[in-house]
Amino acid sequence: MPQPAVSVVIPVHNEEKHVHLLYERLVGVLESRRTRFEVLLVDDASSDHTGELLRKLTEIDSRVKVIRLRRNFGQTAALAAGFELAQGEVIVAMDGDLQHDPADIPALLDKLEEGYDIASGWRKQRVDNLLTRRLPSWVANWLMARVSGVPLHDFGTTFKAYRREIIKDIKLYGDLHRFIPALASLNGAQVAEVPIRNTARPQGGSHYGIGRALHVLFDILTIRFLLRYFTRPMHFFGSVGLICGGTGGLLLTGLVLDKYFRGHHMLADHGPLMIAGAMLVLSGIQLLCTGLVGEVLIRTYFESQNRPIYSIREIIGQDNEHSLTAANRSKSSHRQGQEH
């Protein structure tokens, strides 16, 4: 069977009311584009009849594949499963609740054909509740754009198209699927934004609410650390450690000088300050040690996986094949040297 050009990955959870309509709209759009495609529906342990309906779709259309997870792992895990099994050169991710219109897929694919690595959907006209969805989303998107340096208006939407080589290099965990463009920017991915429709759910309510805002904030802090300090953790922990240790050292030095020149007892007269200084020095030492451990772990991570610290987009010239072969031989020799 020929390899598909486009893979569409859709996590679903208790979407029995939407499955058939989603399938009909999606297949209609993809068939009109006249390209080979596959649809991967990831059932995140639905408790309704979604699983049965998905199974029936695979019986009537060989282009549909269903991945059923053992338990409800969440949207990020469901997407990761779909990305792992997708075979297309381009992988499109979207939600299964009909808030993403399949008619927008051609616009995403066209943007990739312009040379971009990621085409990210942008819900310019939101139909969600202002206070519980749109306002928190606006704040989170503004923070994420500032933290990551990727100027997107809408990080939260799942509706995105990726080149295969980009998404396959990204390992997802937690709730980081919404921040894939920021993670991909570590490898120099070119990201473009494409306006998409944001339609109301035909039936039922959203699975997400304002309670997720705190989780998103933690994810933003995680992304900030990964983008700036992933390959050099000592720069983060070392800087904070030096500030803490230096402040504590100066404080204790001042107390010692005060004792010898003015006769004040360090513990009796300045007990809280002495304890604070000692705690700052200890915290500084701990942070410096944490930075050193982080550096060792990062070195182990790259060397154990034979993973380069760079990402090549292409090699231009007549010796492309020779260059790639030499690079692969070098990696193989390095790996064998580690084994011996």
SEDRENVO-845494 format. One line per 3 residues: number of its first residue (from 1); for each residue x, y, z of N, C-alpha, C, CB. Coordinates in steps of 0.05 Angstrom, whole numbers. Each point is the difference from the previous one (the first is absolute). Glycine has a CB too. Layout:
NUM	X/Y/Z/X/Y/Z/X/Y/Z/X/Y/Z ~ ...
This chain:
1	17/-24/0/-17/24/0/18/25/0/-37/-25/25 ~ 32/44/-43/17/24/-2/-1/16/26/-8/2/-49 ~ 31/10/56/1/16/24/-17/25/-3/46/-18/10
4	-62/25/10/-17/24/-3/17/26/1/-38/-25/22 ~ 28/45/-36/13/26/0/-8/16/25/2/0/-50 ~ -27/-4/59/-10/15/23/-12/-19/20/-10/40/-30
7	17/-36/55/-12/-15/22/-15/20/18/37/-36/-1 ~ -62/30/7/-15/17/18/-4/-15/27/-24/22/-40 ~ 34/-10/61/-1/-12/27/-21/14/16/48/-14/-2
10	-68/-1/13/-22/11/14/-4/-15/26/-22/15/-43 ~ 28/-3/67/-7/-12/25/-30/3/5/46/10/18 ~ -59/-31/-9/-29/1/6/-5/-12/27/-11/-3/-49
13	-7/15/64/-8/-11/26/-30/6/4/47/7/19 ~ -63/-28/-19/-29/3/3/-12/19/-20/6/-9/49 ~ 0/4/-75/-10/17/-22/-19/-16/-18/43/27/2
16	-59/-45/9/-18/-16/-16/-19/16/-17/4/-36/34 ~ -11/60/-25/-19/17/-15/13/14/-24/-25/6/42 ~ 51/-6/-43/14/15/-20/16/-17/-20/2/37/33
19	2/-62/-27/19/-16/-15/-7/-2/-30/8/-26/41 ~ -33/19/-47/-7/-4/-28/0/26/-16/-28/-39/14 ~ 18/60/-2/1/26/-14/28/10/-4/-44/11/20
22	62/-15/-1/28/7/-3/12/-16/-22/3/12/48 ~ -8/-38/-49/11/-17/-21/-9/9/-28/1/-38/32 ~ -27/44/-35/-10/8/-26/12/26/-9/-43/-24/10
25	45/44/7/11/26/-7/30/-3/-7/-34/23/29 ~ 48/-38/-12/29/-3/-4/7/-14/-26/5/-1/50 ~ -18/-22/-55/6/-15/-24/-8/16/-25/-7/-43/25
28	-15/58/-24/-8/16/-22/21/21/-8/-47/-7/14 ~ 59/20/7/20/20/-5/26/-13/-11/-19/28/36 ~ 28/-50/-24/24/-13/-8/-2/-12/-28/10/-9/48
31	-33/-3/-55/-3/-11/-26/-1/21/-22/-25/-37/20 ~ 15/60/-13/-1/22/-20/28/10/-6/-45/13/16 ~ 64/-17/2/28/9/-5/15/-20/-17/-1/23/44
34	-10/-47/-49/12/-20/-18/28/-8/9/-28/18/-37 ~ 30/-25/62/26/-9/10/-4/-24/18/19/46/-2 ~ 1/-63/4/-3/-24/18/0/9/29/23/-29/-35
37	-40/18/51/-2/8/27/-8/-23/18/-13/46/-14 ~ 17/-42/40/-10/-19/20/-11/16/23/34/-35/-14 ~ -53/24/28/-12/13/23/5/-18/25/-36/23/-29
40	49/-12/49/6/-15/24/-17/11/23/47/-11/-15 ~ -66/-4/24/-18/8/21/9/-13/26/-39/6/-32 ~ 48/9/51/11/-10/25/-22/1/22/47/14/-13
43	-58/-37/20/-21/-2/20/13/0/28/-31/-25/-32 ~ 28/47/46/12/3/26/-17/-12/22/23/42/-16 ~ -29/-68/13/-16/-16/19/-27/13/4/42/-14/23
46	-57/17/-44/-27/11/2/-18/-20/15/6/25/-44 ~ -25/-14/59/-18/-16/16/-27/-3/-13/24/14/41 ~ -29/-1/-64/-25/-2/-14/4/-19/-24/-14/46/14
49	-1/-42/-35/1/-18/-23/20/9/-22/-48/-12/10 ~ 65/31/-3/19/10/-19/18/-22/-12/0/43/25 ~ 10/-61/-8/17/-22/-10/-14/-18/-20/23/2/44
52	-48/-8/-40/-15/-17/-19/-4/14/-26/-23/-22/38 ~ 17/48/-37/-4/15/-25/26/2/-16/-37/26/22 ~ 59/-22/-8/26/2/-13/7/-27/-14/15/35/34
55	-20/-57/-20/5/-26/-12/-15/-4/-26/8/-18/46 ~ -33/27/-47/-16/-2/-24/11/16/-23/-40/-8/29 ~ 52/31/-22/13/17/-21/23/-15/-13/-14/41/25
58	30/-55/-9/22/-15/-12/-9/-22/-19/27/10/41 ~ -52/-20/-36/-10/-22/-17/-10/10/-27/-13/-24/41 ~ 5/50/-42/-10/11/-26/21/16/-15/-45/0/21
61	67/7/-7/20/17/-13/28/-9/10/-32/39/-4 ~ 48/-50/-14/26/-10/8/20/23/6/-8/-40/-28 ~ 1/64/21/17/23/6/-2/9/29/-4/14/-48
64	-15/-25/62/-5/8/28/14/-21/18/-44/23/-12 ~ 59/-13/31/13/-17/21/-9/10/27/40/-10/-30 ~ -45/-8/48/-9/7/27/21/-10/20/-49/-2/-14
67	57/19/31/19/-7/22/-15/3/26/41/16/-27 ~ -45/-38/41/-15/1/25/20/-2/23/-41/-22/-22 ~ 41/42/39/18/0/23/-13/-15/23/18/44/-14
70	-1/-55/32/-10/-18/21/-15/16/22/39/-30/-9 ~ -32/55/12/-14/17/20/1/28/-10/12/-30/38 ~ -25/48/-24/-1/28/-8/26/14/7/-50/1/6
73	68/1/-25/27/11/4/0/31/-4/20/-44/-14 ~ -40/54/1/0/29/-6/7/6/-29/12/8/48 ~ -17/17/-56/2/8/-27/29/-1/-10/-39/29/6
76	58/-21/10/28/-1/-9/9/-28/-6/9/41/27 ~ -15/-60/-9/7/-28/-5/-13/-11/-24/7/-6/49 ~ -33/13/-53/-15/-10/-24/13/11/-26/-42/-2/28
79	50/27/-28/13/11/-23/27/-13/-5/-23/43/8 ~ 38/-48/14/26/-13/-3/-3/-28/-12/17/26/40 ~ -37/-41/-32/-5/-26/-12/-6/2/-29/-17/-16/44
82	0/35/-52/-6/4/-28/24/9/-16/-46/11/13 ~ 62/7/-3/24/9/-14/20/-23/-4/-6/46/20 ~ 8/-63/0/19/-23/-2/-8/-19/-23/9/5/50
85	-34/-9/-53/-9/-20/-20/-7/12/-27/-17/-26/38 ~ 17/53/-40/-7/13/-25/22/-5/-21/-26/35/25 ~ 19/-39/-50/19/-6/-21/2/22/-21/-10/-48/8
88	-7/68/-6/0/21/-21/24/18/2/-49/-2/1 ~ 56/14/-24/21/20/0/-8/26/14/17/-19/-43 ~ -43/24/44/-11/22/15/-20/-11/20/6/32/-40
91	-6/-22/64/-18/-10/21/-16/23/10/32/-36/13 ~ -58/33/-15/-19/20/9/-13/-9/26/-9/15/-47 ~ 8/2/67/-13/-7/26/-24/18/3/44/-14/21
94	-66/3/-11/-24/16/5/-17/-14/21/0/17/-48 ~ -19/-2/59/-18/-11/20/-23/-15/-13/12/37/31 ~ -25/-54/-15/-22/-16/-11/-28/9/8/31/-37/1
97	-33/62/9/-26/10/9/-14/19/-20/17/-6/47 ~ -6/7/-71/-12/17/-22/4/30/5/-33/-36/-8 ~ 49/44/27/7/28/3/22/8/-21/-13/-1/49
100	26/-20/-60/19/5/-22/-13/-9/-26/40/-7/31 ~ -41/25/-50/-12/-5/-25/20/-13/-19/-32/39/7 ~ 26/-64/-16/19/-13/-19/5/16/-26/-16/-43/18
103	-3/62/-24/4/16/-24/24/19/2/-50/-2/-7 ~ 61/5/31/24/17/3/26/-16/-4/-26/27/32 ~ 24/-53/-35/25/-16/-4/15/8/-26/-23/-37/24
106	10/42/-47/15/8/-23/17/25/4/-36/-20/-27 ~ 25/40/43/16/24/5/25/-6/16/-42/26/0 ~ 40/-45/19/24/-8/15/20/-14/-18/-28/-4/42
109	18/-14/-59/19/-14/-18/13/19/-20/-29/-41/5 ~ 13/60/-15/12/20/-19/22/16/13/-45/3/-23 ~ 42/3/49/21/15/14/25/-16/2/-35/25/26
112	33/-51/-21/24/-17/1/14/-1/-27/-21/-27/36 ~ 5/27/-58/11/0/-26/16/25/-7/-38/-29/-14 ~ 34/50/30/15/25/-4/28/-3/12/-43/26/0
115	48/-47/15/27/-5/11/1/0/30/17/21/-40 ~ -40/-17/54/0/0/29/0/-29/10/-25/44/0 ~ 33/-47/25/1/-26/13/-25/-6/16/49/4/2
118	-61/17/9/-25/-2/15/-20/21/-8/26/-19/39 ~ -50/11/-45/-22/19/-5/-19/-2/24/4/-4/-51 ~ -5/25/66/-16/0/25/-26/15/-3/42/-3/26
121	-64/-9/-18/-26/13/-2/-2/24/19/-20/-43/-14 ~ 5/63/5/-5/24/16/-30/6/0/46/19/-11 ~ -58/-23/35/-29/6/3/-4/30/3/-8/-46/20
124	7/60/-42/-2/30/2/-26/8/12/30/4/-40 ~ -52/-18/33/-26/7/10/-9/-22/19/-12/26/-42 ~ 17/-23/68/-7/-20/19/-30/0/7/46/3/19
127	-57/-26/-15/-29/-2/7/-3/-9/29/-11/-10/-48 ~ 34/7/62/-1/-9/28/-9/22/19/36/-33/-10 ~ -42/25/34/-8/19/21/23/19/5/-31/-33/21
130	25/59/-18/21/21/3/16/-4/25/-29/31/-25 ~ 16/-34/48/14/-1/26/14/-26/5/-33/33/17 ~ 19/-55/-24/11/-27/8/19/-11/-21/-41/-8/25
133	40/17/-50/17/-12/-21/17/21/-14/-34/-35/-5 ~ 21/56/-7/15/18/-17/20/17/15/-39/1/-30 ~ 32/10/53/18/17/15/24/-16/11/-39/30/13
136	35/-53/1/23/-16/8/17/-8/-23/-26/-16/39 ~ 14/9/-62/15/-8/-23/17/22/-11/-36/-33/-11 ~ 25/57/10/15/23/-9/25/5/17/-43/21/-18
139	39/-22/45/23/4/18/21/-22/-4/-31/22/33 ~ 22/-47/-35/19/-22/-3/15/2/-26/-30/-29/28 ~ 16/36/-50/13/3/-26/21/23/0/-41/-19/-22
142	34/41/35/18/22/1/25/-7/16/-39/32/-2 ~ 36/-46/25/22/-9/15/18/-19/-15/-27/7/42 ~ 14/-26/-56/15/-21/-14/16/13/-23/-35/-34/12
145	23/53/-26/14/13/-22/25/15/11/-43/4/-26 ~ 40/9/49/22/14/12/22/-19/10/-31/37/13 ~ 23/-59/-1/18/-19/11/16/-15/-21/-30/-5/39
148	15/-4/-60/12/-17/-21/14/15/-22/-35/-34/11 ~ 26/59/-16/11/14/-23/-13/-8/-26/42/4/24 ~ -63/-21/-23/-15/-8/-23/-25/17/-2/18/-48/2
151	-21/66/-21/-21/20/-1/-27/-11/-10/34/34/-7 ~ -46/-53/23/-26/-11/-7/-22/13/17/22/-43/-14 ~ -45/46/2/-23/11/15/-15/-22/15/-4/37/-33
154	7/-62/24/-17/-22/11/16/-25/2/-40/21/-21 ~ 52/-25/45/15/-24/5/-19/-23/8/39/27/15 ~ -63/-20/-4/-17/-20/12/-14/-19/-19/-6/33/34
157	2/-25/-59/-15/-18/-18/17/-24/-8/-26/39/-16 ~ 13/-62/14/13/-24/-9/3/0/-30/-19/-25/39 ~ 3/41/-54/-1/-1/-29/25/11/-12/-50/5/2
160	68/-23/-10/26/8/-11/8/-21/-20/13/24/42 ~ 5/-16/-61/11/-19/-19/31/1/3/-39/7/-33 ~ 51/-30/32/29/-3/5/13/-16/-22/-8/3/50
163	32/4/-56/16/-18/-16/9/-24/17/17/39/-29 ~ -17/-62/17/5/-24/15/26/1/16/-25/-25/-36 ~ 47/35/24/26/-1/13/0/18/25/22/-10/-44
166	-39/30/44/-1/19/23/-14/-13/23/0/39/-31 ~ -24/-50/27/-16/-10/22/12/-26/11/-40/21/-20 ~ 54/-37/3/11/-25/9/23/4/20/-14/-21/-43
169	27/45/42/22/6/18/-8/11/27/27/8/-40 ~ -53/-4/44/-10/12/24/-14/-21/18/-6/45/-24 ~ 16/-48/48/-12/-19/19/-18/15/18/41/-30/-2
172	-67/22/2/-20/14/15/-5/-13/27/-21/15/-42 ~ 14/1/62/-8/-10/26/-16/22/14/40/-31/4 ~ -53/24/18/-16/20/14/-22/11/-18/40/12/28
175	-42/14/-30/-19/14/-17/14/17/-21/-34/-1/37 ~ 57/-7/-46/17/17/-17/-8/0/-29/36/-9/32 ~ -57/-5/-40/-7/0/-28/-6/28/-11/-18/-46/6
178	7/63/10/-7/27/-9/25/17/-5/-43/-3/25 ~ 66/-6/-15/25/16/-2/19/-13/-20/-6/16/47 ~ -4/-33/-65/18/-13/-19/15/20/-17/-31/-38/-2
181	19/60/-8/15/20/-15/24/11/15/-42/12/-24 ~ 38/-7/50/22/10/16/22/-21/3/-32/30/25 ~ 24/-55/-20/20/-21/3/15/-4/-27/-28/-22/36
184	13/23/-58/12/-4/-26/20/23/-7/-41/-24/-15 ~ 36/48/27/18/22/-5/28/-5/10/-39/30/2 ~ 42/-50/17/27/-8/9/17/-10/-22/-20/-11/45
187	7/-2/-65/14/-11/-23/-2/18/-25/-9/-45/18 ~ 0/70/-13/-1/19/-22/-23/-3/-19/48/1/3 ~ -70/-13/6/-24/-4/-18/-12/27/-7/-9/-44/21
190	0/47/-46/-13/24/-9/-30/-3/3/38/10/-33 ~ -50/9/48/-28/-3/8/-16/23/-13/13/-22/43 ~ -35/15/-55/-19/20/-11/-27/-3/13/26/1/-44
193	-41/20/44/-27/0/12/-21/3/-22/18/20/42 ~ -39/-37/-40/-21/0/-20/-27/5/14/27/-32/-30 ~ -42/52/23/-27/4/12/-18/-23/-6/6/49/-4
196	-20/-59/25/-19/-22/-3/-27/8/12/38/-34/1 ~ -58/19/-8/-26/5/12/-1/-12/28/-22/-1/-46 ~ 6/14/63/-4/-11/27/-31/-2/4/44/20/19
199	-54/-44/-23/-29/-4/1/-8/-12/27/-1/-7/-50 ~ -23/12/58/-10/-10/25/-5/-30/-3/-21/44/11 ~ 24/-59/11/-6/-28/0/-29/-5/-6/37/-8/33
202	-44/-9/-52/-28/-6/-6/-15/-10/24/13/-10/-46 ~ -1/-7/62/-13/-12/24/21/-3/22/-34/-24/-29 ~ 24/25/54/18/-5/22/16/25/7/2/-48/-13
205	14/44/34/17/22/9/29/-6/-2/-36/13/31 ~ 53/7/-28/28/-4/-2/11/-16/24/4/43/-26 ~ 17/-58/21/13/-15/21/19/17/16/-5/-41/-27
208	9/66/19/20/17/13/-13/25/11/36/-18/-31 ~ -25/28/53/-10/24/12/21/17/12/-41/-24/9 ~ 32/44/7/19/20/11/19/-13/21/-35/36/-8
211	27/-60/18/17/-13/20/27/-9/-12/-41/-15/22 ~ 44/14/-48/25/-8/-12/20/23/-1/-25/-33/-27 ~ 17/57/35/18/23/-3/25/-3/16/-40/29/-6
214	38/-40/30/25/-4/16/18/-20/-12/-26/10/41 ~ 15/-32/-53/16/-20/-14/15/13/-23/-32/-36/14 ~ 18/53/-29/12/13/-23/23/18/9/-43/-1/-24
217	40/15/47/22/17/10/24/-17/7/-34/32/18 ~ 31/-55/-6/23/-17/6/13/-10/-26/-22/-14/43 ~ 5/8/-63/12/-9/-26/16/23/-13/-39/-31/-6
220	30/55/9/15/23/-11/27/3/13/-44/23/-10 ~ 45/-27/37/25/1/14/18/-22/-9/-22/21/39 ~ 11/-45/-44/16/-23/-10/12/6/-27/-30/-31/26
223	13/42/-44/10/7/-26/22/21/1/-46/-11/-19 ~ 42/31/36/21/20/4/27/-12/7/-35/33/14 ~ 34/-52/5/25/-13/8/12/-17/-23/-17/-1/48
226	-1/-14/-61/10/-17/-22/12/16/-23/-35/-33/12 ~ 23/55/-19/10/16/-22/26/14/6/-47/6/-14 ~ 50/3/39/24/16/6/23/-16/13/-30/38/4
229	22/-59/11/21/-13/17/1/-30/-3/-6/37/32 ~ -8/-48/-51/0/-30/-3/28/-11/-4/-46/3/-19 ~ 62/9/2/27/-10/-5/21/12/18/-14/-7/-47
232	6/26/64/19/12/18/-13/7/27/25/19/-40 ~ -33/-39/55/-14/5/25/16/15/21/-25/-41/-9 ~ 52/39/7/17/14/19/-4/30/-2/33/-38/-2
235	-39/48/-22/-4/29/-4/-23/10/17/19/-4/-46 ~ -40/-14/49/-23/8/17/6/-4/29/-31/-12/-38 ~ 37/-13/46/4/-6/28/25/14/11/-23/-44/-7
238	43/45/-10/25/13/9/-4/30/6/26/-33/-26 ~ -41/47/8/-5/28/4/-16/6/26/1/6/-50 ~ -22/-22/53/-16/4/25/16/-8/24/-42/-9/-26
241	58/-13/24/16/-9/22/21/21/8/-7/-46/-15 ~ 19/59/-5/20/20/7/-12/25/13/27/-16/-39 ~ -51/23/30/-14/22/12/-7/-6/29/-19/13/-45
244	8/-37/50/-7/-7/27/25/-3/18/-41/-24/-18 ~ 61/9/8/24/-4/15/15/26/5/3/-45/-18 ~ -2/62/-3/14/25/4/-14/19/20/17/-5/-47
247	-43/6/45/-15/16/19/3/-10/29/-33/11/-36 ~ 31/-37/39/4/-12/27/28/4/10/-34/-33/-11 ~ 54/31/-7/28/4/8/5/29/9/13/-36/-31
250	-24/55/16/4/28/8/-14/6/27/2/12/-49 ~ -25/-24/52/-15/4/25/16/-11/24/-44/-2/-25 ~ 54/-22/23/16/-12/21/26/15/5/-20/-44/-10
253	33/53/-12/25/16/3/-6/26/16/17/-19/-43 ~ -39/32/36/-8/24/15/-4/-5/29/-20/18/-41 ~ 7/-41/48/-4/-6/28/26/-6/14/-45/-18/-12
256	63/4/-1/26/-5/12/16/26/5/1/-45/-23 ~ -1/63/4/13/25/4/-13/16/22/13/1/-48 ~ -39/-2/49/-14/14/21/7/-11/28/-38/10/-32
259	42/-36/33/8/-12/26/27/9/9/-28/-40/-12 ~ 47/40/-7/28/7/8/5/29/4/14/-40/-25 ~ -28/57/10/5/29/3/-19/14/18/18/-1/-46
262	-42/-10/51/-19/13/17/-8/-16/24/-17/24/-40 ~ 26/-49/40/-5/-17/23/-27/-12/3/33/28/21 ~ -49/-27/-42/-27/-11/1/1/-31/-3/-19/43/-20
265	3/-56/35/-1/-29/-1/-17/-9/-25/5/-4/51 ~ 7/-14/-67/-13/-6/-25/-28/-14/4/45/-5/-20 ~ -46/-14/39/-25/-15/3/-20/16/17/25/-43/-5
268	-15/55/27/-18/14/18/-11/25/-12/25/-19/38 ~ -8/35/-52/-9/25/-11/-11/-2/-28/34/22/29 ~ -24/-40/-44/-8/-2/-28/-7/-29/-8/30/39/-11
271	-44/-52/28/-7/-28/-5/-15/-5/-26/-2/-5/49 ~ -20/19/-55/-14/-4/-25/17/5/-24/-42/12/23 ~ 59/9/-22/17/6/-23/21/-21/-4/-8/48/8
274	19/-59/14/20/-21/-3/-12/-25/-12/25/20/39 ~ -49/-27/-30/-14/-24/-11/-6/4/-29/-20/-10/45 ~ 11/34/-52/-7/6/-28/25/-2/-18/-37/30/15
277	60/-19/-4/25/-1/-16/9/-29/-4/12/45/18 ~ -14/-61/4/9/-28/-2/-18/-15/-20/17/2/47 ~ -43/3/-46/-19/-13/-18/6/7/-29/-35/0/36
280	41/26/-41/6/8/-27/26/-13/-11/-23/44/10 ~ 43/-46/7/25/-13/-8/-6/-29/-7/27/31/29 ~ -41/-45/-11/-7/-28/-5/-16/-4/-26/1/-8/50
283	-21/27/-54/-16/-2/-24/17/4/-25/-40/17/26 ~ 59/2/-24/18/4/-22/16/-24/-7/2/47/12 ~ 8/-60/8/16/-25/-5/-17/-22/-12/30/12/39
286	-55/-15/-29/-18/-20/-11/-7/6/-29/-19/-7/46 ~ 14/32/-52/-7/7/-28/24/-5/-19/-33/34/17 ~ 57/-27/-8/24/-6/-16/3/-30/-5/22/42/18
289	-26/-57/3/2/-30/-3/-22/-10/-19/20/-4/46 ~ -44/16/-44/-22/-8/-18/8/6/-29/-34/8/37 ~ 46/15/-41/9/7/-27/20/-20/-11/-9/48/11
292	28/-56/6/21/-19/-8/-13/-27/-7/34/23/29 ~ -53/-32/-12/-14/-25/-6/-16/2/-26/-3/-9/49 ~ -9/32/-53/-15/5/-25/18/-2/-25/-32/29/25
295	56/-17/-23/19/-2/-22/8/-29/-6/17/46/13 ~ -13/-61/8/7/-29/-4/-22/-15/-13/30/2/40 ~ -55/4/-31/-24/-14/-12/-3/8/-29/-22/-1/45
298	26/26/-52/-3/9/-28/21/-14/-17/-20/44/15 ~ 45/-45/-4/21/-13/-15/-7/-30/-5/34/32/20 ~ -44/-45/1/-8/-28/-2/-22/-3/-20/14/-8/47
301	-33/27/-47/-23/-2/-18/8/1/-29/-28/22/35 ~ 45/-4/-42/9/3/-28/18/-23/-8/-4/49/4 ~ 23/-57/13/19/-21/-7/-13/-28/-1/36/28/20
304	-54/-34/-1/-12/-26/1/-19/-5/-24/3/1/50 ~ -15/20/-60/-18/-3/-23/14/6/-27/-38/12/30 ~ 64/-6/-28/15/9/-24/-15/22/-14/19/-46/-5
307	-29/65/21/-17/21/-11/17/25/-4/-40/-19/23 ~ 41/31/-47/15/24/-4/-13/24/13/17/-19/-44 ~ -1/40/48/-11/24/12/-7/20/-22/28/-7/40
310	-31/-3/-65/-7/17/-22/-21/-14/-16/45/22/-2 ~ -58/-8/-17/-20/-12/-18/5/11/-28/-34/-4/38 ~ 39/-15/-57/6/8/-27/-26/1/-17/46/-21/4
313	-50/44/-17/-24/2/-17/6/-14/-27/-13/44/22 ~ 35/-39/-34/7/-13/-25/30/5/-6/-47/6/-18 ~ 58/-23/1/28/3/-9/-1/5/-31/18/-30/38
316	-7/52/-46/-2/8/-28/27/-4/-13/-35/34/11 ~ 36/-47/-34/25/-5/-14/0/-28/-12/23/32/31 ~ -2/-37/-47/2/-26/-14/7/-23/19/13/25/-41
319	-1/-20/63/9/-21/18/-20/-5/23/47/12/-12 ~ -72/-6/8/-20/-3/21/0/-28/11/-28/35/-21 ~ 25/-55/3/-2/-28/9/25/-8/15/-30/-10/-38
322	54/18/27/25/-7/13/2/13/28/22/-4/-45 ~ -31/29/47/1/14/25/-18/-13/21/10/42/-24 ~ -34/-50/16/-18/-12/19/10/-28/8/-38/25/-20
325	50/-40/1/11/-26/7/23/3/19/-14/-17/-45 ~ 31/37/41/22/4/18/-10/8/28/29/14/-38 ~ -50/2/39/-11/8/26/-12/-24/14/-10/45/-18
328	-4/-62/3/-11/-24/13/22/-19/9/-40/4/-29 ~ 62/-6/13/22/-17/8/13/10/26/8/-12/-48 ~ -6/39/49/12/12/24/-17/-6/25/20/36/-29
331	-46/-34/26/-18/-6/22/3/-29/8/-32/35/-16 ~ 33/-53/-4/2/-29/6/26/-6/15/-27/-10/-40 ~ 50/22/31/25/-4/14/0/10/28/23/4/-44
334	-36/20/47/-2/11/27/-16/-18/19/3/46/-20 ~ -25/-57/9/-17/-18/16/15/-25/8/-40/19/-23 ~ 55/-31/3/15/-24/6/22/5/20/-10/-16/-46
337	23/40/44/20/7/20/-11/1/28/24/25/-35 ~ -49/-15/37/-12/2/26/-6/-28/11/-19/44/-11 ~ 10/-62/-7/-6/-27/9/24/-15/10/-37/-1/-33
340	61/6/19/24/-14/9/12/13/25/8/-13/-47
